[in-house]
Amino acid sequence: MPEPLLAALARLHGPLEAPTTVARLAQGVAALQMGLTQDRARFAGGSYLERADLRAAYQTYYLCANAPKLWPALDRLAAHLPEPFSVVELGGGPGTGVVGVGLWARANGRTVQHTLTDHRAANLQAAQALAAALDLPVQTRLLDLTAPDWAGPPADLALMMNVVNELPATADAGLVALLDRLVSPDGFALALEPAAAEPSRRALALRDALVAGGWHAHLPCPHSRPCPALAAGDWCHAAWAFERPAFMAAVDRAVGTRRDLLQATWFAVSRATPQGRVDARVVAEPRREKGRTRARVCLADGSLTHLELQKRDRSPENIAFNDAELHAGLRFTGADPAGHDTLRLPPGGAVEVLP
Ligand SMILES: C[S@@+](CC[C@H](N)C(=O)[O-])C[C@H]1O[C@@H](n2cnc3c(N)ncnc32)[C@H](O)[C@@H]1O
């Protein structure tokens, strides 16, 4: 966690590791945790962020748990973003995306023009205060995503974090039309949503609506066909190891949570066609057993299957598969069907794990 972020949060919310701050934030985190996971209907629309105590818990604990999820995605999109690049963020809340994109840009010698939108003025003010404390420029605008009315120059990146799942499914047609207007022809829309069944499916449904509307899936999907996980009533997410700052560990101890793994259902889409071949994406933690390595993969033809390498078939050409991680992209040749729902790599089959 970047030290300047922790210092800025402390200036706004008090010394983060002080027992009184931890106790206050823990109360808010406990209420948010309950509302965001179990009482979602009451929390829909984000009215909870109108409450100063819950907004403070969100802008500290939840912001620190969500901003870093942007960094691997931005690393992968970096080569596609012009310099300077513009971002319009939808449902930006108290500033997670402003901080995440702004600190990434600063660390990578990039310049970003960030416009944060939300339908609650209290969020815009809270985001402005945090951006000022970090010396990050930001513009803010009220925008209701259930009836979006947008005029302005197209952006290089439209960002949606943890907001799609708060919108009714009926909002998707309007969101696709908004993104059509909002994003430049070579630009991207990037969504990161909670990794739980219901919000994940909600995000994947928006992905499907976008590809049906002519957008191409760039990441992490290896195809722009309908999501096979969603069609099967399933879902899909990525996970990243996370080193919590001390104040989060203290809040976790008070609340009984333990946030040392960050997870999200995420996708990046563009109207530009993806370059480079990806044959498959690993979509579940690979199983490394005694006699074989086996992974659930999403294939470029839009189907799901298992890819497996038997120990006796290992060769210098295919051994890379052994170390493929969750969400690794793969290029492979020569796999043969081996019973229902499995492709088996032969000794002569080649596997490349994409960077
Ligand atoms: C869980 S917060 C996410 C905030 C921030 N994007 C993040 O990831 O930390 C959901 C945000 O979506 C906003 N939101 C919910 N419904 C909305 C709508 N109809 N129009 C615009 N924003 C909305 C809420 O006000 C809230 O700020």
The ligand as an SDF file (V2000), in Angstrom:
LIG
                    3D

 27 29  0  0  0  0  0  0  0  0999 V2000
  -19.8090   -0.0290   -3.7350 C   0  0  0  0  0  0  0  0  0  0  0  0
  -19.7280    1.6460   -4.2400 S   0  0  0  0  0  0  0  0  0  0  0  0
  -18.2870    1.5950   -5.3030 C   0  0  0  0  0  0  0  0  0  0  0  0
  -17.5330    2.8600   -5.2620 C   0  0  0  0  0  0  0  0  0  0  0  0
  -16.2110    2.7940   -6.0220 C   0  0  0  0  0  0  0  0  0  0  0  0
  -16.4400    2.6200   -7.4410 N   0  0  0  0  0  0  0  0  0  0  0  0
  -15.3440    1.6590   -5.4870 C   0  0  0  0  0  0  0  0  0  0  0  0
  -15.1550    0.6710   -6.1750 O   0  0  0  0  0  0  0  0  0  0  0  0
  -14.8930    1.7550   -4.3670 O   0  0  0  0  0  0  0  0  0  0  0  0
  -21.0240    1.7940   -5.4200 C   0  0  0  0  0  0  0  0  0  0  0  0
  -21.1220    3.1730   -5.9900 C   0  0  0  0  0  0  0  0  0  0  0  0
  -22.0710    3.1570   -7.0530 O   0  0  0  0  0  0  0  0  0  0  0  0
  -22.8530    4.3160   -6.9830 C   0  0  0  0  0  0  0  0  0  0  0  0
  -24.1360    4.0990   -7.6410 N   0  0  0  0  0  0  0  0  0  0  0  0
  -25.0920    3.1990   -7.3170 C   0  0  0  0  0  0  0  0  0  0  0  0
  -26.1640    3.3500   -8.1360 N   0  0  0  0  0  0  0  0  0  0  0  0
  -25.8510    4.3460   -9.0050 C   0  0  0  0  0  0  0  0  0  0  0  0
  -26.5530    4.9780  -10.0680 C   0  0  0  0  0  0  0  0  0  0  0  0
  -27.7890    4.6300  -10.3940 N   0  0  0  0  0  0  0  0  0  0  0  0
  -25.9410    5.9720  -10.7420 N   0  0  0  0  0  0  0  0  0  0  0  0
  -24.6650    6.3620  -10.3940 C   0  0  0  0  0  0  0  0  0  0  0  0
  -23.9720    5.8180   -9.3890 N   0  0  0  0  0  0  0  0  0  0  0  0
  -24.5570    4.8180   -8.6980 C   0  0  0  0  0  0  0  0  0  0  0  0
  -23.0190    4.5560   -5.4890 C   0  0  0  0  0  0  0  0  0  0  0  0
  -23.3950    5.8830   -5.1980 O   0  0  0  0  0  0  0  0  0  0  0  0
  -21.6480    4.1870   -4.9830 C   0  0  0  0  0  0  0  0  0  0  0  0
  -20.7880    5.2880   -4.9780 O   0  0  0  0  0  0  0  0  0  0  0  0
  1  2  1  0
  2  3  1  0
  2 10  1  0
  3  4  1  0
  4  5  1  0
  5  6  1  0
  5  7  1  0
  7  8  2  0
  7  9  1  0
 10 11  1  0
 11 12  1  0
 11 26  1  0
 12 13  1  0
 13 14  1  0
 13 24  1  0
 14 15  1  0
 14 23  1  0
 15 16  2  0
 16 17  1  0
 17 18  1  0
 17 23  2  0
 18 19  1  0
 18 20  2  0
 20 21  1  0
 21 22  2  0
 22 23  1  0
 24 25  1  0
 24 26  1  0
 26 27  1  0
M  CHG  2   2   1   9  -1
M  END
$$$$
